[in-house]
Every structure is written in structure tokens, then in C-alpha cells.
Amino acid sequence: MLFRSNVEDIAFDAGSLEEALQDARAFPPTGGTRFTLTELLSLRQQLLEASALADNAGVSEHYAIFDLEIGRVFEQFGRETHGDFGNPQVWDFLTLVLVPDLAARRLGGLIGSPSEKVSVFKRITGGDRRHIFQKLWKRWRVFGPDIVDSGQLTEDDYVATLERRITLERRQLARRVAGAIIESGYTGSARRMYARTFMRNLQQVSGLVRIRDDDADSVRTIVTHVHQQTLLALG
């Protein structure tokens, strides 16, 4: 559906949404209360309004604002149902049924390019680390509003940290790592090298030391140590 060459052809279909809600196979059971049509339409409206904020921004800021505001809406909507948002099929439903038009617009130039079909498919497949919406929700869920809203983390920073389980599954550790990256002072390619080297060193340390996310002092000590080792490695 999202491989069409014309993005404008991909539109939301209210009838398809209602049919999907009546089909037990379309929206997976997660053990919680089933979303109602009214709630989902409300979510869609909030996402459209978030997208409009990006439309009003300059070209250079468009995608950054889109990602920030769309992620904010998903985080707020999912606060009481974050278990549901951990289910890949939920993201399939949201992406392909509730907001296929927004998904297509975000993918932009990737749509319709045969060489990019695999890449596009990964970005609309729930559970994939590169899913266009799920990854935005994860940013807010892991780092919290203060870090995400600050705009101090780059796309490369998010990739370096959230595509690795060691930080994805340890919120306090992830926040400390984000602080180290931000305070490193590096920019551009040097920052990307710092983040990659830092995460590689952190993975090595995790094989020797148990990292408990509920031990703030230990987390702080480990991050400081890894930071120092990273600076030495970078010369």
C-alpha cells in the first residue's frame, strides 16, 4: 500500500477503520481495555494537528518538528497503555489503518523507489527498530520529555542509543548516556564517532559488570568510566 509513487493517493479510510475494529484479527488482544472508535479518531485528530505544526515550519525544520510532535502525541496517548505500544501489531494497525496518510508523508521520497522498498517496508513494520512512529514513541518513553524536548539529541544519537537493548531497556542508564553525549562537546562526525565508541565500550563493560538501573550511583560511576575510556580511545 505504501509503495505507490504518488503520496497523495494514500488516504485515510474511515470505513476501513470501523471494519478493522470489528475484526478480532486486525487489532491484537493485549489484555487491556479495547480502544474505541471515538478514542482512535481522537488520536488521529491529535496526530493531524501535530503534523500541521510541522507544515507551518521551514523546510529545514519540517521533519524534526514532525518527529518531535508526533512522538509527543503517541507518548501522551500511551501513558496508560504503554504495554499495548510494545506490541508490534498495534503499530501495524496505527500505521496502516489509522494514519496511513501521515506515514506516507513522513516516508516522502522513499516511496515508489524500487531500490528502497525493503527500507520502506522496515519502516512500516511494527516491532522493527526503524519503524517511523514506534521509534518516536520510544524516544519519549526512554529519555523523557525534558531530554527530548530540549532538542539536544540528534537523529544519530537516538540511533546509537535506542537501537541497543542495553540502553533501550534501562531508562536511567539511557538518560545518563544521553547526558554524556550532549556534554561531550563533540559535533558532526566527531560526535557520531564518540557515540559509537561510547556504546561499544558500554557493551564491553556490561559483560563484566552487572548494570542495575535502580542503582543511580552505580549507573553514574559506570557512565563516567565509559566516558573516560571513550576519550582515551579517541585520543
Backbone bond lengths (Angstrom), bond angles and torsions (degrees), N, CA, C in turn:
res aa  C-N    CA-C-N  psi(-1)  N-CA   C-N-CA  omega(-1)  CA-C   N-CA-C  phi
1 M - - - 1.450 - - 1.521 111.65 -
2 L 1.340 117.83 -38.80 1.453 120.87 -175.93 1.526 113.04 -92.52
3 F 1.343 117.33 15.31 1.450 119.36 178.27 1.532 111.14 -101.08
4 R 1.307 118.70 7.79 1.445 120.73 179.27 1.526 109.75 -66.47
5 S 1.316 115.62 149.34 1.462 119.56 -177.40 1.518 111.69 -75.59
6 N 1.325 118.22 -27.55 1.449 121.68 -177.99 1.522 110.03 -102.91
7 V 1.335 116.07 109.75 1.456 120.58 -178.54 1.519 111.59 -59.89
8 E 1.319 117.13 -34.80 1.458 120.72 -176.49 1.527 112.30 -64.75
9 D 1.326 117.51 -19.54 1.463 120.70 179.73 1.527 112.24 -73.40
10 I 1.314 116.85 -17.37 1.461 120.53 -176.88 1.519 108.86 -91.67
11 A 1.317 116.07 112.87 1.460 120.63 -173.68 1.523 111.26 -131.47
12 F 1.304 115.31 158.33 1.461 121.99 175.70 1.522 109.29 -74.38
13 D 1.325 115.84 138.45 1.462 122.06 179.55 1.526 108.04 -122.30
14 A 1.327 116.30 106.53 1.467 120.82 -178.48 1.526 111.44 -60.61
15 G 1.328 115.76 -35.16 1.458 119.08 179.29 1.515 111.75 -64.07
16 S 1.325 116.86 -39.79 1.471 120.98 178.75 1.518 110.74 -64.98
17 L 1.332 116.19 -36.36 1.460 119.92 178.41 1.528 110.52 -64.08
18 E 1.311 117.19 -45.68 1.470 120.65 179.92 1.528 110.64 -63.89
19 E 1.310 116.72 -40.75 1.464 120.03 179.35 1.525 110.14 -64.35
20 A 1.321 116.22 -41.29 1.458 120.26 -178.73 1.523 111.14 -64.05
21 L 1.314 116.66 -38.33 1.463 120.03 -179.61 1.525 111.95 -66.85
22 Q 1.311 116.37 -24.60 1.462 120.49 179.13 1.519 112.32 -88.21
23 D 1.335 115.91 -7.59 1.456 121.38 -179.41 1.526 108.96 -101.56
24 A 1.317 116.76 115.09 1.466 121.05 -176.23 1.519 112.17 -61.27
25 R 1.329 117.47 -22.62 1.457 120.25 -177.91 1.525 112.71 -83.66
26 A 1.328 116.98 -18.52 1.455 120.17 -173.74 1.529 112.63 -77.26
27 F 1.314 115.99 -39.30 1.454 120.04 -178.64 1.520 107.10 -119.07
28 P 1.320 118.23 112.58 1.463 121.98 -170.66 1.525 114.10 -65.76
29 P 1.332 117.41 143.32 1.461 120.33 174.54 1.519 110.11 -70.63
30 T 1.324 117.52 129.66 1.463 120.88 -178.33 1.517 112.47 -120.61
31 G 1.318 116.71 3.23 1.458 119.62 178.13 1.513 113.55 93.17
32 G 1.319 117.57 -7.57 1.456 121.06 -179.77 1.514 110.87 -103.25
33 T 1.338 115.46 -167.50 1.456 121.23 178.08 1.524 109.84 -79.42
34 R 1.290 117.21 132.59 1.463 121.55 -176.37 1.528 110.79 -67.03
35 F 1.326 116.95 135.81 1.456 121.28 176.57 1.524 109.58 -63.03
36 T 1.317 116.05 140.25 1.461 120.38 177.13 1.529 109.48 -90.91
37 L 1.310 115.71 164.86 1.459 120.95 177.96 1.534 109.74 -60.46
38 T 1.318 116.02 -41.41 1.465 120.35 -179.89 1.522 111.38 -61.63
39 E 1.324 117.17 -42.27 1.463 120.80 179.75 1.522 111.45 -65.38
40 L 1.315 116.28 -40.61 1.459 119.58 -179.28 1.523 111.61 -70.03
41 L 1.312 116.81 -38.03 1.466 119.77 177.03 1.528 110.63 -66.70
42 S 1.324 115.88 -34.49 1.467 120.14 176.33 1.525 109.88 -65.46
43 L 1.339 116.38 -42.39 1.460 120.61 177.61 1.524 109.67 -61.56
44 R 1.310 116.22 -43.66 1.471 119.66 179.34 1.528 110.53 -59.53
45 Q 1.318 117.03 -44.45 1.454 120.20 -179.57 1.525 111.59 -62.42
46 Q 1.317 116.65 -39.92 1.469 120.64 177.88 1.530 110.76 -63.74
47 L 1.317 116.43 -39.43 1.462 120.80 179.28 1.530 111.07 -68.20
48 L 1.328 116.95 -37.34 1.458 120.61 176.88 1.524 110.69 -64.24
49 E 1.323 116.26 -40.34 1.462 120.61 179.04 1.526 110.42 -67.10
50 A 1.326 116.45 -36.66 1.468 120.32 177.52 1.524 109.99 -65.65
51 S 1.322 115.98 -40.93 1.455 120.57 178.77 1.525 110.84 -64.18
52 A 1.335 116.68 -35.89 1.464 121.18 -179.48 1.525 110.84 -63.28
53 L 1.322 117.25 -32.84 1.464 120.28 177.32 1.519 110.56 -61.80
54 A 1.331 116.04 -38.38 1.462 120.48 178.02 1.519 111.01 -70.16
55 D 1.332 116.63 -36.40 1.460 120.72 -179.64 1.528 111.53 -63.30
56 N 1.326 115.70 -28.44 1.460 120.32 -178.51 1.528 112.60 -85.51
57 A 1.329 116.53 -4.51 1.459 120.90 -179.47 1.529 110.56 -91.03
58 G 1.317 115.78 170.73 1.453 120.34 177.68 1.515 111.32 -70.02
59 V 1.315 116.02 164.05 1.464 121.70 -177.73 1.525 111.19 -57.58
60 S 1.316 117.45 -43.22 1.458 121.11 -176.18 1.520 112.90 -68.25
61 E 1.334 116.83 -22.55 1.464 121.10 -177.26 1.526 113.20 -102.67
62 H 1.326 116.19 -7.21 1.467 120.34 -169.88 1.530 113.10 -54.63
63 Y 1.334 117.22 -57.29 1.458 119.71 -174.22 1.521 112.08 -68.59
64 A 1.336 117.36 -34.33 1.465 119.82 178.55 1.522 110.66 -63.55
65 I 1.336 116.84 -43.22 1.463 120.65 179.44 1.528 110.50 -70.29
66 F 1.322 116.68 -39.50 1.466 120.80 176.88 1.525 109.76 -56.20
67 D 1.325 116.88 -51.16 1.462 121.03 -178.24 1.526 111.58 -62.71
68 L 1.316 116.01 -42.28 1.465 120.33 -179.10 1.529 111.08 -62.22
69 E 1.321 116.89 -50.48 1.457 120.54 -174.25 1.525 113.23 -75.02
70 I 1.321 117.40 -36.47 1.468 120.37 176.66 1.535 109.32 -65.14
71 G 1.331 116.38 -43.02 1.457 119.82 177.95 1.516 111.64 -61.79
72 R 1.332 116.13 -38.36 1.464 120.37 179.01 1.531 111.56 -60.93
73 V 1.323 115.93 -44.34 1.469 120.28 -179.51 1.530 110.86 -63.24
74 F 1.330 116.56 -46.22 1.463 119.30 179.88 1.529 111.10 -62.82
75 E 1.326 117.00 -39.53 1.467 119.84 -179.86 1.520 110.92 -64.20
76 Q 1.323 117.17 -43.90 1.458 121.01 -179.29 1.527 111.07 -66.99
77 F 1.323 116.13 -41.56 1.462 120.67 -179.79 1.525 111.28 -66.75
78 G 1.328 115.96 -34.36 1.454 120.46 -173.57 1.519 115.62 -93.98
79 R 1.327 118.20 7.45 1.464 119.75 -177.03 1.527 113.01 -60.07
80 E 1.324 115.22 -37.92 1.456 119.04 -179.20 1.524 112.42 -91.62
81 T 1.329 116.54 -7.81 1.466 119.83 -175.85 1.525 110.75 -135.00
82 H 1.362 116.61 38.54 1.461 118.19 -176.19 1.521 112.38 -64.33
83 G 1.352 117.18 -21.45 1.458 119.43 175.52 1.519 111.10 -64.62
84 D 1.335 116.23 -37.80 1.457 120.83 177.60 1.522 110.50 -63.08
85 F 1.324 116.08 -40.01 1.455 120.01 -177.34 1.522 112.21 -72.55
86 G 1.301 117.01 -7.22 1.454 120.51 173.96 1.517 112.19 -87.79
87 N 1.336 115.96 -3.19 1.467 121.82 -178.99 1.527 109.95 -93.56
88 P 1.335 118.85 119.43 1.470 121.58 -178.24 1.524 113.74 -55.26
89 Q 1.338 117.54 -36.44 1.459 120.25 -177.23 1.522 112.15 -67.53
90 V 1.319 116.66 -28.06 1.457 119.80 176.83 1.525 109.83 -63.70
91 W 1.334 116.04 -40.64 1.467 119.85 179.30 1.511 111.42 -71.27
92 D 1.331 117.89 -31.71 1.466 120.57 173.57 1.528 109.23 -60.10
93 F 1.322 115.12 -46.08 1.465 120.78 -178.26 1.528 111.20 -63.61
94 L 1.329 115.93 -48.98 1.460 119.68 -178.11 1.521 111.50 -62.20
95 T 1.325 116.51 -41.26 1.463 121.11 -175.47 1.520 112.59 -74.24
96 L 1.315 117.05 -44.31 1.463 120.79 -171.73 1.526 114.18 -94.15
97 V 1.342 116.59 -18.27 1.463 119.38 -178.32 1.529 112.03 -113.68
98 L 1.321 117.33 -47.14 1.466 120.02 -174.53 1.528 113.24 -81.37
99 V 1.314 118.20 -45.36 1.478 119.80 -177.52 1.536 112.29 -133.78
100 P 1.322 118.86 53.15 1.468 119.88 179.30 1.524 111.63 -63.90
101 D 1.330 117.13 -30.69 1.464 121.09 179.31 1.525 111.48 -66.46
102 L 1.344 116.67 -40.88 1.458 119.91 178.85 1.534 110.51 -70.72
103 A 1.318 116.21 -36.30 1.466 119.77 177.63 1.528 109.94 -62.01
104 A 1.324 116.16 -44.22 1.461 120.59 -179.14 1.521 111.13 -64.15
105 R 1.310 116.14 -42.09 1.463 119.86 -179.68 1.527 111.00 -64.37
106 R 1.325 117.11 -37.45 1.465 119.64 -179.34 1.522 111.58 -70.18
107 L 1.317 115.91 -35.84 1.459 119.32 -179.86 1.528 111.30 -71.05
108 G 1.315 115.94 -28.08 1.457 120.98 172.13 1.511 114.46 52.95
109 G 1.334 115.79 -122.01 1.456 121.88 -173.51 1.505 115.70 -65.04
110 L 1.334 118.23 -13.68 1.463 119.33 179.64 1.519 111.53 -70.59
111 I 1.328 116.45 -27.21 1.463 120.64 -176.66 1.524 111.23 -69.66
112 G 1.310 115.50 132.60 1.445 120.46 176.35 1.514 114.41 89.95
113 S 1.311 117.52 -5.17 1.462 120.18 179.66 1.525 108.93 -95.33
114 P 1.324 118.71 112.21 1.471 121.27 -177.37 1.521 112.93 -53.73
115 S 1.335 116.14 -35.97 1.463 119.34 -177.92 1.516 112.55 -70.63
116 E 1.334 116.48 -15.51 1.452 120.31 -176.90 1.528 112.89 -108.89
117 K 1.332 117.31 5.25 1.467 118.74 -175.44 1.516 112.69 -60.46
118 V 1.326 117.94 -39.65 1.461 120.37 179.08 1.517 109.63 -64.30
119 S 1.334 116.51 -42.90 1.448 121.28 179.56 1.523 110.87 -62.56
120 V 1.318 116.78 -43.95 1.457 121.75 178.90 1.522 110.02 -63.08
121 F 1.318 116.56 -43.64 1.464 120.81 -178.47 1.529 110.94 -58.76
122 K 1.328 117.49 -40.85 1.456 120.88 179.68 1.527 110.71 -64.46
123 R 1.315 116.75 -33.27 1.456 121.06 -176.62 1.519 113.51 -77.83
124 I 1.320 117.75 -10.85 1.465 120.41 176.77 1.524 111.63 -117.84
125 T 1.326 116.38 10.70 1.463 120.83 179.37 1.512 109.41 -100.07
126 G 1.328 116.73 114.26 1.450 121.17 -179.03 1.521 112.06 -56.16
127 G 1.328 116.34 136.32 1.456 120.99 -179.94 1.511 113.07 96.34
128 D 1.334 117.61 -19.54 1.459 119.65 177.29 1.521 108.84 -73.52
129 R 1.323 116.52 140.33 1.462 119.84 -175.70 1.523 112.55 -64.21
130 R 1.330 117.61 -16.42 1.461 120.78 -178.82 1.520 113.29 -103.97
131 H 1.314 117.13 10.90 1.466 120.71 -179.86 1.529 109.66 -54.79
132 I 1.331 116.51 129.75 1.461 120.97 -171.04 1.526 114.51 -60.11
133 F 1.332 118.62 -30.57 1.459 120.70 -179.54 1.527 112.86 -102.34
134 Q 1.324 116.33 -41.46 1.460 119.45 -177.22 1.530 111.22 -60.86
135 K 1.323 117.44 -38.42 1.460 119.89 -179.18 1.525 110.97 -66.24
136 L 1.346 117.32 -31.22 1.462 120.49 178.53 1.523 110.24 -69.10
137 W 1.325 116.00 -40.99 1.470 120.67 176.76 1.522 110.91 -62.39
138 K 1.323 116.45 -41.17 1.464 120.55 -179.61 1.521 111.44 -60.38
139 R 1.311 117.98 -37.18 1.462 121.05 179.78 1.524 110.92 -57.18
140 W 1.319 115.43 -48.54 1.463 120.26 -179.86 1.523 110.75 -68.59
141 R 1.318 115.66 -40.36 1.468 120.39 -177.41 1.530 111.12 -65.00
142 V 1.310 118.46 -41.28 1.458 122.68 -175.52 1.530 112.03 -84.57
143 F 1.324 117.13 -50.56 1.461 120.16 -172.65 1.523 114.32 -88.27
144 G 1.327 117.07 -26.42 1.452 119.84 -179.11 1.518 112.65 88.20
145 P 1.347 116.61 160.14 1.460 121.72 -175.47 1.524 114.44 -60.30
146 D 1.339 117.51 -35.63 1.461 119.09 -176.15 1.529 111.82 -62.44
147 I 1.317 116.97 -42.95 1.465 119.98 -179.19 1.525 111.73 -76.15
148 V 1.321 117.19 -45.43 1.463 120.06 -177.77 1.525 110.44 -65.22
149 D 1.329 116.37 -45.34 1.459 120.33 -178.46 1.529 112.84 -65.06
150 S 1.316 116.37 -25.55 1.466 119.47 -178.08 1.520 112.26 -66.32
151 G 1.346 116.41 -24.15 1.454 120.56 -179.77 1.517 113.78 70.50
152 Q 1.323 117.43 15.36 1.463 120.54 -176.57 1.524 113.57 -86.35
153 L 1.326 117.17 -14.26 1.460 120.47 176.04 1.523 109.35 -93.46
154 T 1.311 116.17 135.01 1.461 120.91 178.73 1.524 110.15 -89.74
155 E 1.318 116.32 171.11 1.465 120.93 176.07 1.521 110.28 -58.99
156 D 1.325 117.35 -40.16 1.465 121.10 178.32 1.526 111.30 -64.43
157 D 1.337 117.01 -36.50 1.464 120.47 177.89 1.524 110.54 -62.82
158 Y 1.329 116.13 -43.08 1.463 120.33 179.79 1.532 110.73 -64.05
159 V 1.315 116.12 -41.34 1.466 119.89 179.11 1.529 110.05 -62.72
160 A 1.326 116.70 -45.46 1.466 121.22 -177.17 1.518 112.14 -61.79
161 T 1.325 117.07 -35.05 1.466 120.26 -174.90 1.521 114.25 -95.62
162 L 1.320 117.60 -43.57 1.457 119.77 -172.79 1.523 114.35 -86.37
163 E 1.310 117.21 -7.94 1.468 118.69 175.72 1.518 111.29 -94.18
164 R 1.333 116.40 12.78 1.458 121.85 177.17 1.521 109.71 -126.74
165 R 1.306 116.07 129.07 1.465 121.04 -173.29 1.522 112.46 -61.41
166 I 1.338 116.68 -31.87 1.460 119.41 -175.43 1.526 111.57 -58.18
167 T 1.321 117.68 -36.32 1.460 120.32 177.69 1.529 112.17 -98.13
168 L 1.315 117.38 -32.94 1.458 120.29 178.69 1.526 110.93 -58.76
169 E 1.326 117.54 -36.91 1.459 121.78 -175.15 1.535 113.48 -96.58
170 R 1.343 117.08 2.37 1.473 120.27 -179.93 1.518 108.33 -131.11
171 R 1.316 115.85 95.62 1.456 121.23 -172.17 1.527 112.60 -61.69
172 Q 1.326 117.85 -46.65 1.462 120.12 -178.10 1.527 111.49 -65.48
173 L 1.316 115.77 -38.78 1.461 119.60 177.02 1.525 109.70 -64.41
174 A 1.314 117.12 -44.39 1.463 121.14 -179.37 1.523 110.49 -59.73
175 R 1.324 116.98 -42.35 1.463 120.59 -179.23 1.536 110.64 -65.31
176 R 1.329 116.90 -38.35 1.465 120.33 177.55 1.529 111.05 -67.07
177 V 1.310 115.84 -40.36 1.467 120.44 178.45 1.525 109.76 -64.01
178 A 1.328 116.48 -42.11 1.463 120.17 177.74 1.521 110.22 -58.99
179 G 1.330 115.75 -42.30 1.458 119.66 178.71 1.518 111.92 -61.96
180 A 1.329 116.55 -40.04 1.463 120.82 179.45 1.529 111.03 -64.29
181 I 1.329 116.17 -41.63 1.463 120.27 179.88 1.526 110.56 -65.18
182 I 1.324 115.78 -45.02 1.461 120.53 -179.05 1.531 111.07 -64.01
183 E 1.335 116.15 -43.66 1.463 120.90 -175.45 1.523 113.12 -81.72
184 S 1.326 117.50 -4.76 1.462 120.46 -178.99 1.527 111.77 -65.29
185 G 1.316 115.08 -27.49 1.459 118.89 -179.35 1.513 114.10 85.28
186 Y 1.328 117.13 -6.26 1.466 120.36 -179.71 1.533 110.58 -76.41
187 T 1.305 115.68 152.46 1.453 121.67 175.33 1.528 109.03 -137.08
188 G 1.328 115.94 165.39 1.460 121.04 174.81 1.510 114.37 57.28
189 S 1.324 116.75 -138.05 1.457 121.92 -176.95 1.532 111.70 -65.07
190 A 1.342 117.58 -31.85 1.459 120.66 178.72 1.524 110.52 -65.48
191 R 1.314 116.06 -37.21 1.468 120.21 178.33 1.527 110.78 -68.37
192 R 1.329 116.46 -40.77 1.465 119.42 177.79 1.527 110.30 -61.76
193 M 1.319 117.21 -40.73 1.454 121.18 178.53 1.526 110.79 -65.73
194 Y 1.323 116.23 -41.01 1.475 120.38 177.94 1.526 110.20 -60.30
195 A 1.337 116.78 -49.04 1.461 120.62 -177.53 1.524 111.51 -62.48
196 R 1.339 117.26 -43.59 1.466 120.26 179.71 1.527 111.15 -64.35
197 T 1.330 116.40 -43.08 1.462 120.28 -179.81 1.523 110.47 -67.38
198 F 1.322 116.13 -40.67 1.469 120.67 178.43 1.529 110.20 -59.60
199 M 1.318 117.38 -48.56 1.461 120.30 -177.76 1.522 111.26 -66.35
200 R 1.312 117.41 -35.36 1.466 120.16 176.88 1.533 110.34 -64.61
201 N 1.325 116.62 -43.44 1.469 120.63 178.14 1.520 111.32 -65.88
202 L 1.335 116.46 -37.29 1.462 120.67 179.45 1.527 110.48 -64.83
203 Q 1.318 116.49 -41.14 1.466 120.50 177.30 1.525 110.68 -60.51
204 Q 1.317 116.70 -40.76 1.458 120.55 179.58 1.533 111.06 -65.71
205 V 1.315 116.03 -42.34 1.467 120.08 178.91 1.524 111.01 -63.28
206 S 1.331 116.39 -37.73 1.470 120.18 -178.18 1.523 112.20 -64.68
207 G 1.336 116.21 -19.56 1.458 119.44 176.74 1.520 112.51 -79.67
208 L 1.327 116.05 -14.58 1.468 120.95 -178.64 1.515 112.63 -109.52
209 V 1.326 116.00 -29.11 1.468 121.13 -175.81 1.517 109.69 -127.22
210 R 1.306 115.62 135.78 1.459 119.54 176.22 1.526 108.86 -75.83
211 I 1.319 117.11 121.94 1.453 121.49 -179.35 1.523 108.87 -97.66
212 R 1.319 114.80 108.82 1.469 121.15 179.56 1.520 108.94 -98.51
213 D 1.314 115.39 120.63 1.455 119.46 -175.44 1.527 112.30 -72.61
214 D 1.330 117.06 -14.82 1.464 120.26 179.43 1.526 112.30 -91.14
215 D 1.320 116.92 4.31 1.466 122.18 178.66 1.523 108.20 -112.17
216 A 1.328 116.07 91.49 1.462 121.39 -174.17 1.524 112.94 -61.03
217 D 1.332 117.06 -40.42 1.463 120.32 -178.66 1.527 110.95 -65.02
218 S 1.322 115.76 -41.91 1.456 120.47 179.35 1.530 111.16 -64.69
219 V 1.326 116.14 -43.27 1.461 120.81 179.54 1.522 110.16 -61.62
220 R 1.327 115.81 -44.00 1.460 119.64 179.99 1.540 111.28 -63.21
221 T 1.318 116.71 -42.06 1.466 121.07 179.53 1.514 111.26 -63.83
222 I 1.317 117.06 -43.08 1.462 121.48 -179.15 1.521 110.85 -64.79
223 V 1.319 117.19 -44.37 1.462 120.42 -179.13 1.529 110.72 -65.13
224 T 1.322 116.99 -39.46 1.471 120.34 177.36 1.523 110.75 -62.81
225 H 1.319 115.80 -43.46 1.470 120.62 178.86 1.522 111.07 -62.66
226 V 1.312 116.97 -46.27 1.463 121.01 -178.82 1.529 110.34 -65.32
227 H 1.296 116.90 -37.25 1.465 120.72 177.15 1.532 110.21 -60.38
228 Q 1.322 116.32 -46.64 1.459 120.45 -179.52 1.528 111.50 -63.38
229 Q 1.345 115.24 -41.60 1.469 119.47 177.90 1.520 111.44 -64.58
230 T 1.295 116.23 -35.65 1.458 121.08 179.72 1.533 110.57 -67.20
231 L 1.320 116.71 -42.79 1.468 120.35 178.10 1.538 110.73 -61.86
232 L 1.326 115.83 -39.47 1.471 119.38 178.18 1.523 110.88 -64.33
233 A 1.336 115.31 -41.69 1.471 119.65 -178.80 1.521 111.46 -65.96
234 L 1.311 116.53 -32.05 1.461 121.02 -178.24 1.531 112.17 -84.28
235 G 1.328 114.46 -10.50 1.470 118.37 177.93 1.520 112.66 75.99
